[in-house]
Amino acid sequence: MSIAVVFDSAGTLLHTYRVAKNVMTGELLPGIETVSLTFSSTERVLVVIHVHSREVIATPPEMLLSSYLVEHQVGFGVSCTRKVLAADEVAHALYHSEYATIGDLQDCIRHVWQVCRREAVIAMNSGVIVNMSLPGIEFTVTTGGRPFEGAREAISELHHMGIPTFIASGDRVTKLEKMADYLGIPRDRVFGIATPTVKAQIVADLQEEYDHVVMVGDGINDICAMKKADVAILTEEQSGEKHDELYQAADHVVKNVREVVAIVKRIRD
């Protein structure tokens, strides 16, 4: 029997710390669940922007973030949204926003650096939440993460069993590849900027090749892929409230990523 295991990254393989800033009120929101914040309004779109943190920090804080993105020809990817939107609609709202400044994003980056300064941060991403009703940037966002203890060993055990592992995540590919290198997952099995629908399609594509596809996730943006998978595993290793729908979709609930290995062994045997 052939088996493939697909992992989300943040909260599943990575212990993740997120902070968002409400650019309208100036309020910093440490530890926020950005997917839940996005899904709380049909007008919100979580967007990953392809920026380097140190370059952002070196930029004058009063500069409009949209101006920086246009000047440096910064691309973006839609991580999740509840509304069906054309890319050019999101691009217009993002690149013409008059609300967020570089300083708003700098505040998020510095906060994550401060929290994670003593840890080996394997992945760090920045983005924004665009509100299409403004239209423009409503929140700036930065995420930092390190692999959970035992994640590397779990991947190694699965590979020794002949089980290929994949990553399907809303994060940027370049950051995911660095983390995949550390974990031992080949870069050609890494799928970044994956929306909930894309994650489900990745599972469906793998089902054409493998007898069983296992999806391991922790957030509501994994729900489509979990429902599509032959076996769905919900991990509670990252603290925070989980939606009831996740528990309904899960065949197994684990506290540690290493428990995935035992579940896969039972499927195989």
C-alpha positions as CSV (number, residue, x, y, z in Angstrom):
1,M,0.0,0.0,0.0
2,S,1.4,3.4,-1.0
3,I,0.9,6.3,1.4
4,A,1.7,10.0,1.2
5,V,1.6,12.5,4.2
6,V,0.8,16.2,3.6
7,F,1.6,18.6,6.4
8,D,0.5,22.2,6.9
9,S,3.5,24.2,8.2
10,A,2.4,26.9,10.8
11,G,1.0,25.2,13.9
12,T,1.6,21.7,12.5
13,L,5.4,21.4,11.8
14,L,6.2,24.9,13.1
15,H,5.6,26.4,16.5
16,T,4.4,29.7,15.3
17,Y,4.1,33.2,16.8
18,R,2.0,35.8,15.0
19,V,1.4,39.5,15.5
20,A,-0.9,41.8,13.6
21,K,-1.3,45.6,13.7
22,N,-4.6,47.3,13.1
23,V,-3.5,50.2,11.0
24,M,-6.8,52.1,11.6
25,T,-6.4,52.1,15.4
26,G,-2.7,51.5,15.8
27,E,-3.4,48.5,18.1
28,L,-0.9,45.7,18.1
29,L,-2.4,42.3,18.4
30,P,0.2,39.8,19.6
31,G,-0.5,36.1,19.4
32,I,-3.4,36.6,17.0
33,E,-4.8,33.8,14.8
34,T,-4.6,35.6,11.5
35,V,-6.8,33.1,9.6
36,S,-9.6,33.5,12.1
37,L,-9.2,37.2,12.0
38,T,-9.4,37.1,8.2
39,F,-12.4,34.7,8.2
40,S,-14.3,37.0,10.6
41,S,-15.2,39.2,7.6
42,T,-16.1,38.2,4.1
43,E,-14.3,41.4,2.9
44,R,-10.9,40.4,4.3
45,V,-8.1,38.7,2.3
46,L,-5.0,37.4,4.0
47,V,-2.1,38.3,1.6
48,V,1.5,37.1,1.8
49,I,3.9,39.7,0.5
50,H,7.4,38.8,-0.9
51,V,9.5,41.1,1.2
52,H,12.7,40.7,3.2
53,S,12.4,41.8,6.8
54,R,15.8,43.6,7.0
55,E,15.0,45.6,3.9
56,V,11.7,46.7,5.3
57,I,13.4,47.7,8.6
58,A,15.9,49.9,6.6
59,T,13.1,51.8,4.9
60,P,11.8,55.2,6.3
61,P,8.7,54.3,8.5
62,E,6.5,57.1,7.1
63,M,6.5,55.7,3.6
64,L,3.2,54.2,2.5
65,L,3.5,50.4,2.4
66,S,1.7,50.3,-1.0
67,S,4.3,52.8,-2.4
68,Y,7.1,50.5,-1.2
69,L,5.5,47.5,-2.8
70,V,5.0,49.3,-6.1
71,E,8.5,50.9,-6.1
72,H,10.2,47.5,-5.4
73,Q,7.8,45.5,-7.6
74,V,6.9,43.3,-4.7
75,G,4.7,40.4,-5.6
76,F,2.0,38.8,-3.4
77,G,0.0,35.6,-3.0
78,V,-3.5,35.2,-1.5
79,S,-3.2,32.9,1.5
80,C,-6.9,32.7,2.3
81,T,-10.3,34.5,1.9
82,R,-13.9,33.6,2.3
83,K,-14.9,35.5,-0.9
84,V,-14.1,34.6,-4.5
85,L,-12.0,37.4,-5.8
86,A,-10.0,38.1,-9.0
87,A,-6.3,38.6,-8.4
88,D,-6.4,42.1,-10.1
89,E,-9.1,43.2,-7.6
90,V,-6.8,42.2,-4.7
91,A,-3.8,43.8,-6.4
92,H,-5.6,47.1,-6.9
93,A,-6.6,47.3,-3.2
94,L,-3.1,46.3,-2.1
95,Y,-1.0,48.6,-4.4
96,H,-3.3,51.6,-4.0
97,S,-3.9,51.4,-0.3
98,E,-3.5,54.8,1.5
99,Y,-3.7,53.4,5.0
100,A,-0.7,51.3,6.1
101,T,2.8,52.6,6.3
102,I,6.1,50.8,6.3
103,G,6.2,51.7,10.1
104,D,3.1,49.5,10.7
105,L,4.9,46.5,9.2
106,Q,8.1,47.4,11.0
107,D,6.2,47.3,14.3
108,C,5.1,43.7,13.6
109,I,8.6,42.6,12.5
110,R,10.3,44.0,15.5
111,H,7.7,42.5,17.9
112,V,8.3,39.0,16.4
113,W,12.1,39.5,16.5
114,Q,11.8,40.4,20.2
115,V,9.7,37.4,21.1
116,C,11.8,34.9,19.0
117,R,15.2,36.4,19.6
118,R,16.4,33.5,21.7
119,E,15.1,30.9,19.3
120,A,16.4,29.6,16.0
121,V,13.7,31.1,13.7
122,I,13.5,28.8,10.7
123,A,10.7,30.7,8.9
124,M,9.6,34.3,9.1
125,N,6.9,35.8,6.8
126,S,5.2,39.1,6.5
127,G,1.9,40.0,5.0
128,V,-1.2,42.1,5.2
129,I,-4.9,41.7,5.6
130,V,-6.6,43.6,2.8
131,N,-10.2,44.8,3.4
132,M,-12.0,45.0,0.1
133,S,-14.7,47.3,1.5
134,L,-12.2,50.0,2.3
135,P,-10.6,49.1,-0.1
136,G,-7.0,48.8,1.3
137,I,-4.7,47.3,3.9
138,E,-6.5,47.0,7.3
139,F,-3.8,45.0,9.1
140,T,-0.1,44.3,8.8
141,V,1.1,40.9,9.8
142,T,4.4,39.1,10.7
143,T,4.8,35.5,11.6
144,G,7.9,33.7,13.0
145,G,8.3,30.0,13.6
146,R,10.6,27.2,14.6
147,P,10.0,23.5,14.2
148,F,8.3,21.7,17.0
149,E,10.5,19.4,19.0
150,G,10.3,16.0,17.3
151,A,9.2,17.3,13.9
152,R,12.5,16.6,12.3
153,E,12.6,13.1,13.8
154,A,9.0,12.4,12.7
155,I,9.8,13.3,9.1
156,S,12.9,11.1,9.2
157,E,11.0,8.1,10.6
158,L,8.4,8.5,7.8
159,H,11.1,8.6,5.2
160,H,12.8,5.5,6.6
161,M,9.4,3.8,6.3
162,G,9.4,4.8,2.6
163,I,6.5,7.3,3.2
164,P,7.0,10.5,1.2
165,T,6.1,13.8,3.0
166,F,4.8,17.0,1.5
167,I,4.2,20.6,2.8
168,A,1.2,22.5,1.6
169,S,1.1,25.9,3.3
170,G,-0.1,29.5,2.8
171,D,3.5,30.7,3.6
172,R,6.0,31.9,1.0
173,V,7.8,29.2,-0.9
174,T,11.3,30.6,-0.2
175,K,10.8,30.5,3.6
176,L,9.2,27.0,3.4
177,E,12.1,25.7,1.4
178,K,14.5,26.7,4.1
179,M,12.4,25.0,6.7
180,A,12.0,21.9,4.5
181,D,15.8,21.7,4.1
182,Y,16.1,21.6,7.9
183,L,13.4,18.9,8.2
184,G,14.7,16.8,5.3
185,I,11.7,17.3,3.0
186,P,12.7,17.6,-0.7
187,R,12.0,21.1,-2.1
188,D,10.0,19.6,-5.0
189,R,7.4,18.4,-2.4
190,V,6.9,21.9,-1.0
191,F,3.8,23.9,-2.1
192,G,3.6,27.5,-0.9
193,I,1.0,30.2,-1.1
194,A,-1.6,27.4,-0.9
195,T,-5.1,28.6,-0.3
196,P,-7.6,26.2,1.4
197,T,-8.9,25.2,-2.1
198,V,-5.4,24.7,-3.4
199,K,-4.5,22.5,-0.4
200,A,-7.5,20.3,-1.2
201,Q,-6.4,20.1,-4.9
202,I,-2.9,19.0,-3.8
203,V,-4.4,16.2,-1.8
204,A,-6.6,15.2,-4.8
205,D,-3.7,15.2,-7.1
206,L,-1.7,13.0,-4.8
207,Q,-4.6,10.6,-4.5
208,E,-4.1,9.8,-8.2
209,E,-0.7,8.5,-7.4
210,Y,-1.0,7.0,-3.9
211,D,-3.5,4.6,-2.3
212,H,-3.9,6.7,0.8
213,V,-3.2,10.4,1.4
214,V,-3.0,11.7,5.0
215,M,-3.5,15.4,5.7
216,V,-2.1,16.8,8.9
217,G,-3.3,20.3,9.9
218,D,-4.3,22.5,12.7
219,G,-6.4,25.4,11.4
220,I,-9.6,26.2,9.6
221,N,-7.6,26.9,6.4
222,D,-6.8,23.1,6.4
223,I,-10.4,22.0,6.6
224,C,-10.9,21.5,2.8
225,A,-7.8,19.4,2.5
226,M,-8.7,17.4,5.6
227,K,-12.1,16.6,4.3
228,K,-10.6,15.6,0.9
229,A,-7.9,13.3,2.4
230,D,-8.3,9.6,3.1
231,V,-7.2,10.2,6.6
232,A,-7.3,13.6,8.4
233,I,-5.2,14.3,11.5
234,L,-5.7,17.4,13.6
235,T,-2.8,18.4,15.8
236,E,-3.3,20.4,19.0
237,E,0.4,21.0,19.6
238,Q,0.0,24.7,18.8
239,S,-2.1,26.3,21.6
240,G,-5.2,28.2,20.7
241,E,-8.9,27.5,20.1
242,K,-9.8,25.1,17.4
243,H,-13.0,25.3,15.4
244,D,-15.5,22.5,16.0
245,E,-15.6,21.8,12.3
246,L,-11.9,20.7,12.5
247,Y,-12.7,18.0,15.1
248,Q,-15.7,16.8,13.0
249,A,-13.4,16.4,10.0
250,A,-10.5,14.7,11.9
251,D,-10.1,11.0,12.0
252,H,-7.4,11.4,14.6
253,V,-6.4,14.2,17.1
254,V,-2.8,14.3,18.3
255,K,-0.9,16.4,20.8
256,N,2.5,15.9,19.2
257,V,3.6,15.7,15.6
258,R,5.5,12.5,16.3
259,E,2.2,10.7,16.9
260,V,1.6,10.9,13.2
261,V,4.2,8.2,12.6
262,A,2.3,5.7,14.7
263,I,-1.0,6.5,12.9
264,V,0.7,6.0,9.5
265,K,2.2,2.7,10.6
266,R,-1.3,1.4,11.5
267,I,-2.6,2.5,8.1
268,R,0.3,0.8,6.4
269,D,0.0,-2.5,8.4
